[in-house]
Amino acid sequence: MQSPFKAAELQALLDEMARDAPFPSIDALNARLAQRMQQYNTTPQPELGGLSPDQAAQLLYGDWATVGAFRVTGEAAPEALLAVPFVADARLLMAYLGANGPVKLTPKGNLTRAAVAELAPQLRSEALLEERGGLAPLPVRNEDDVRWLPVLKHILLFGKLATKRKGLLLSARGRALLPEPQVGSLFVELFLTFFRQFDLRYLYSGTPHLGLQQTLPYAFFQIGRTAHDWTPFAPLADAAWLQSARDPFASWERDHPEARFNAFRYRVLEPLVLFGLLERRLLPAAAPYLRRAEYRCTPLYSQLLRFAFDVP
């Protein structure tokens, strides 16, 4: 097993062992090592954003529901949850499937143009898309012309809220979670499916950064500590993105340091806006495409994302 200590700390431990030698027994040596490891594991570490290794482990090795320090809840006012863009859009598509299913799909498995024409104007997620630098909106005909519609469809399928059978159908689970009183449970299902099952690399095709999705509870925890007020996206990403979960710098990232944080922005921050947990604003600039984004937590952040560490 790899040592938890960094090189300098390991050398300091070896020097300490040498000063205290000889130990009366191997058991005494092992006891001293266990004591030092316990001390290290419970001490805040700068590279962990001020968390101890024990706390980081509690965040990273849970299931977000029953095990670990991080929990997703649906414990908020129903009217607030019904206004969450991704929840509202999920309920829109689920209701559409319930009323019209089985909804025909194209040979590629996409919704038909007729379905897209009816659904797209009602999607709240689309209204949150950033300004396109003054360009005219792109025409909407096919499912892939709508940024969040393909994602929404796959989240419903991955979460077993919809199923494919001679078209797209609302599942029994989907019918159970569609009524307004179930919106808290629906939020939890959508959030877990989006961030745990859906491959977030689909949202930004730059550097892979495979470790980012695997360490999201750490990111969520640090966002909650950092973004109490409007915070530029690059410093926020730098504070909330675990250093060890980042790929090495690509050559183009060295020339454009802020662009390195786009993976975090489009895979984490923008989805959290869709889930009503962050809000985004674009700062004034000489041209629309130069506007910088800032984010801050909404009141729902602390209600729906909970963190509780076991004390050793």
C-alpha positions as CSV (number, residue, x, y, z in Angstrom):
1,M,0.0,0.0,0.0
2,Q,1.3,3.5,-0.8
3,S,2.3,5.5,2.2
4,P,-0.1,8.3,3.0
5,F,2.8,10.6,3.9
6,K,4.4,13.0,1.5
7,A,8.2,12.6,1.0
8,A,9.2,15.3,3.5
9,E,6.8,14.0,6.1
10,L,8.0,10.4,5.6
11,Q,11.6,11.5,6.0
12,A,10.6,13.4,9.2
13,L,8.9,10.2,10.5
14,L,12.0,8.1,9.8
15,D,14.2,10.7,11.5
16,E,11.9,10.6,14.6
17,M,12.0,6.8,14.6
18,A,15.8,6.9,14.5
19,R,16.0,9.3,17.4
20,D,13.7,7.2,19.5
21,A,15.4,3.9,18.7
22,P,15.8,1.3,19.9
23,F,12.2,0.4,20.6
24,P,11.6,-2.3,23.3
25,S,9.6,-4.4,20.9
26,I,8.1,-4.5,17.4
27,D,4.7,-3.9,19.0
28,A,6.0,-0.7,20.5
29,L,7.3,0.4,17.0
30,N,4.0,-0.5,15.4
31,A,2.1,1.4,18.1
32,R,4.2,4.6,17.4
33,L,3.6,4.3,13.7
34,A,-0.1,3.8,14.2
35,Q,-0.2,6.9,16.5
36,R,1.6,9.0,13.8
37,M,-0.7,7.8,11.0
38,Q,-3.7,8.6,13.2
39,Q,-2.3,12.1,13.8
40,Y,-1.7,12.6,10.1
41,N,-5.2,11.3,9.1
42,T,-7.0,13.7,11.4
43,T,-4.9,16.8,10.7
44,P,-6.2,19.3,8.1
45,Q,-4.1,19.3,4.9
46,P,-3.7,22.3,2.5
47,E,-3.8,20.1,-0.6
48,L,-7.2,18.8,0.6
49,G,-8.6,22.3,1.0
50,G,-8.3,22.3,4.8
51,L,-9.9,18.9,5.2
52,S,-8.1,16.0,7.0
53,P,-7.5,12.8,5.1
54,D,-10.2,11.2,7.2
55,Q,-12.7,13.9,6.3
56,A,-11.8,13.6,2.6
57,A,-12.3,9.9,2.7
58,Q,-15.7,10.3,4.3
59,L,-16.7,12.6,1.4
60,L,-15.3,10.5,-1.4
61,Y,-16.2,7.0,-0.4
62,G,-20.0,7.3,0.2
63,D,-23.1,6.6,-1.8
64,W,-24.6,10.1,-1.3
65,A,-27.6,8.6,0.4
66,T,-26.8,6.3,3.3
67,V,-22.9,6.0,3.6
68,G,-20.4,8.8,3.9
69,A,-20.3,12.5,4.8
70,F,-22.3,13.7,1.8
71,R,-26.1,13.4,1.5
72,V,-28.5,14.7,-1.2
73,T,-31.9,15.5,0.2
74,G,-35.3,16.6,-1.2
75,E,-36.0,18.6,2.0
76,A,-37.1,21.9,0.6
77,A,-40.5,23.7,0.0
78,P,-42.3,21.9,-2.8
79,E,-42.9,25.2,-4.6
80,A,-39.1,25.9,-4.6
81,L,-38.3,22.5,-6.0
82,L,-41.0,22.7,-8.7
83,A,-39.3,25.9,-9.9
84,V,-35.9,24.2,-10.3
85,P,-35.3,24.3,-14.1
86,F,-34.1,20.7,-14.5
87,V,-36.9,19.4,-12.3
88,A,-39.5,21.4,-14.2
89,D,-38.2,20.2,-17.5
90,A,-38.1,16.6,-16.3
91,R,-41.7,16.8,-15.2
92,L,-42.6,18.4,-18.5
93,L,-41.1,15.5,-20.5
94,M,-42.5,12.9,-18.1
95,A,-46.0,14.4,-18.4
96,Y,-45.6,14.5,-22.2
97,L,-44.6,10.8,-22.2
98,G,-47.5,9.9,-19.9
99,A,-50.0,11.6,-22.1
100,N,-48.6,10.6,-25.5
101,G,-46.6,7.4,-25.0
102,P,-45.3,5.5,-26.6
103,V,-43.7,8.5,-28.2
104,K,-42.2,7.6,-31.5
105,L,-38.4,7.9,-32.0
106,T,-36.4,8.3,-35.1
107,P,-34.1,5.5,-36.4
108,K,-31.3,7.1,-34.4
109,G,-33.4,7.0,-31.2
110,N,-34.1,10.7,-31.1
111,L,-37.4,12.4,-30.5
112,T,-39.3,13.4,-33.6
113,R,-39.4,16.9,-34.9
114,A,-43.0,17.2,-33.9
115,A,-42.1,16.3,-30.3
116,V,-39.2,18.7,-30.3
117,A,-41.3,21.5,-31.7
118,E,-43.8,21.1,-28.8
119,L,-41.3,20.6,-26.0
120,A,-38.4,22.9,-26.8
121,P,-40.2,26.3,-26.3
122,Q,-41.3,25.2,-22.8
123,L,-37.8,24.0,-21.5
124,R,-36.6,26.2,-18.7
125,S,-33.1,24.9,-19.0
126,E,-32.8,26.5,-22.5
127,A,-33.5,29.9,-21.0
128,L,-30.4,29.5,-18.8
129,L,-28.0,29.1,-21.8
130,E,-25.3,31.8,-21.9
131,E,-25.6,34.6,-24.4
132,R,-24.2,33.5,-27.8
133,G,-22.0,36.6,-28.4
134,G,-24.7,38.5,-30.2
135,L,-25.3,35.7,-32.7
136,A,-28.9,34.9,-33.8
137,P,-30.4,31.8,-32.2
138,L,-29.8,28.6,-34.1
139,P,-32.9,27.1,-35.7
140,V,-34.5,24.3,-33.7
141,R,-35.7,21.3,-35.7
142,N,-34.1,18.2,-34.3
143,E,-33.5,16.9,-30.7
144,D,-29.8,17.7,-31.0
145,D,-30.5,21.3,-31.8
146,V,-31.7,21.7,-28.2
147,R,-28.8,21.8,-25.8
148,W,-30.4,20.1,-22.8
149,L,-33.1,17.9,-24.3
150,P,-30.9,14.9,-25.2
151,V,-29.4,15.1,-21.7
152,L,-32.8,15.2,-20.1
153,K,-34.0,12.2,-22.1
154,H,-31.0,10.1,-21.1
155,I,-31.3,11.1,-17.5
156,L,-34.9,9.8,-17.5
157,L,-33.8,6.6,-19.1
158,F,-30.7,6.1,-16.8
159,G,-32.9,6.7,-13.8
160,K,-35.6,4.3,-15.0
161,L,-38.1,7.1,-15.1
162,A,-38.7,6.4,-18.7
163,T,-38.3,3.3,-20.8
164,K,-38.1,2.3,-24.5
165,R,-40.8,0.0,-25.7
166,K,-42.2,0.7,-29.2
167,G,-41.1,4.2,-28.6
168,L,-40.5,6.2,-25.4
169,L,-42.8,5.6,-22.4
170,L,-43.2,6.9,-18.9
171,S,-42.2,4.0,-16.6
172,A,-44.1,2.9,-13.5
173,R,-41.4,4.6,-11.4
174,G,-41.8,7.7,-13.5
175,R,-45.5,7.7,-12.9
176,A,-45.0,7.3,-9.1
177,L,-42.6,10.3,-9.0
178,L,-44.5,12.7,-11.3
179,P,-47.1,14.0,-8.9
180,E,-46.2,17.3,-7.2
181,P,-46.1,15.8,-3.6
182,Q,-43.2,13.6,-4.8
183,V,-41.1,16.4,-6.1
184,G,-38.5,16.0,-3.3
185,S,-37.9,12.4,-4.2
186,L,-37.8,13.3,-7.9
187,F,-35.1,15.9,-7.2
188,V,-33.0,13.4,-5.4
189,E,-33.4,10.8,-8.2
190,L,-32.5,13.3,-11.0
191,F,-29.5,14.7,-9.1
192,L,-28.1,11.2,-8.3
193,T,-28.6,10.0,-11.9
194,F,-27.1,13.2,-13.4
195,F,-24.0,13.4,-11.3
196,R,-23.3,9.7,-10.6
197,Q,-24.5,7.8,-13.8
198,F,-24.4,10.3,-16.6
199,D,-20.9,10.8,-18.1
200,L,-20.2,14.5,-17.5
201,R,-17.6,14.5,-20.2
202,Y,-20.4,14.8,-22.7
203,L,-20.9,18.4,-21.5
204,Y,-17.4,19.5,-22.3
205,S,-15.2,17.6,-24.6
206,G,-11.8,19.2,-23.7
207,T,-9.3,17.6,-21.4
208,P,-10.8,14.3,-20.0
209,H,-10.1,15.0,-16.2
210,L,-11.6,11.6,-15.4
211,G,-11.0,12.2,-11.7
212,L,-13.4,15.2,-11.6
213,Q,-16.6,13.2,-11.6
214,Q,-15.2,10.7,-9.1
215,T,-14.5,13.4,-6.6
216,L,-17.7,15.5,-6.9
217,P,-18.6,15.5,-3.2
218,Y,-15.3,17.2,-2.4
219,A,-16.2,19.8,-5.1
220,F,-19.7,20.3,-3.7
221,F,-18.4,20.8,-0.2
222,Q,-15.8,23.4,-1.3
223,I,-18.3,25.3,-3.5
224,G,-20.6,25.6,-0.4
225,R,-17.7,27.1,1.5
226,T,-16.4,29.4,-1.2
227,A,-19.4,30.7,-3.2
228,H,-21.4,32.5,-0.5
229,D,-21.2,35.7,-2.7
230,W,-20.5,36.2,-6.4
231,T,-17.3,34.4,-7.3
232,P,-15.5,34.3,-10.7
233,F,-15.6,30.9,-12.1
234,A,-11.9,30.3,-12.4
235,P,-11.0,31.0,-8.7
236,L,-14.1,29.1,-7.7
237,A,-13.1,26.1,-9.8
238,D,-9.5,26.3,-8.5
239,A,-10.7,26.3,-4.9
240,A,-13.3,23.5,-5.3
241,W,-11.4,21.1,-7.7
242,L,-9.3,18.6,-5.9
243,Q,-5.7,19.0,-7.1
244,S,-5.1,15.3,-7.4
245,A,-8.2,14.9,-9.6
246,R,-6.8,17.1,-12.3
247,D,-5.1,15.9,-15.5
248,P,-1.6,17.3,-16.2
249,F,-1.6,20.6,-18.0
250,A,-2.2,20.2,-21.7
251,S,0.0,22.4,-23.9
252,W,-2.9,24.7,-25.0
253,E,-3.9,25.1,-21.3
254,R,-0.5,26.6,-20.5
255,D,-1.2,29.4,-23.0
256,H,-4.7,29.9,-21.7
257,P,-4.7,29.2,-18.0
258,E,-8.3,30.2,-17.3
259,A,-9.5,27.8,-20.1
260,R,-8.2,24.9,-18.0
261,F,-11.2,25.5,-15.6
262,N,-13.8,25.2,-18.4
263,A,-14.1,21.5,-17.7
264,F,-15.2,22.3,-14.1
265,R,-17.4,25.1,-15.2
266,Y,-19.4,23.1,-17.8
267,R,-19.5,19.8,-16.0
268,V,-20.1,21.0,-12.4
269,L,-21.1,24.7,-12.1
270,E,-23.5,25.0,-15.0
271,P,-25.4,21.8,-14.0
272,L,-25.7,23.1,-10.5
273,V,-27.4,26.2,-12.0
274,L,-29.8,23.9,-13.7
275,F,-30.6,22.2,-10.4
276,G,-31.3,25.5,-8.7
277,L,-28.3,25.3,-6.4
278,L,-26.2,28.0,-8.0
279,E,-27.0,31.2,-9.9
280,R,-24.9,32.7,-12.6
281,R,-24.4,36.2,-13.8
282,L,-22.3,37.6,-16.7
283,L,-20.3,40.7,-16.1
284,P,-20.4,43.6,-18.6
285,A,-17.7,43.6,-21.3
286,A,-16.9,45.3,-24.6
287,A,-18.4,42.4,-26.5
288,P,-20.9,39.8,-25.4
289,Y,-18.5,36.9,-26.0
290,L,-16.0,38.5,-23.6
291,R,-18.3,38.5,-20.6
292,R,-17.0,36.7,-17.6
293,A,-19.2,34.4,-15.5
294,E,-19.6,34.6,-11.7
295,Y,-21.5,32.1,-9.5
296,R,-23.0,32.1,-6.0
297,C,-25.0,29.5,-4.0
298,T,-28.7,29.8,-3.7
299,P,-30.6,29.2,-0.4
300,L,-31.4,25.7,-1.8
301,Y,-27.7,24.7,-1.7
302,S,-27.5,24.2,2.0
303,Q,-31.0,22.7,2.2
304,L,-30.5,20.0,-0.5
305,L,-26.8,19.2,-0.1
306,R,-25.8,18.2,3.4
307,F,-22.4,17.4,4.9
308,A,-21.8,15.7,8.2
309,F,-18.4,14.2,9.2
310,D,-18.0,11.4,11.8
311,V,-15.7,12.5,14.6
312,P,-12.9,9.8,15.1
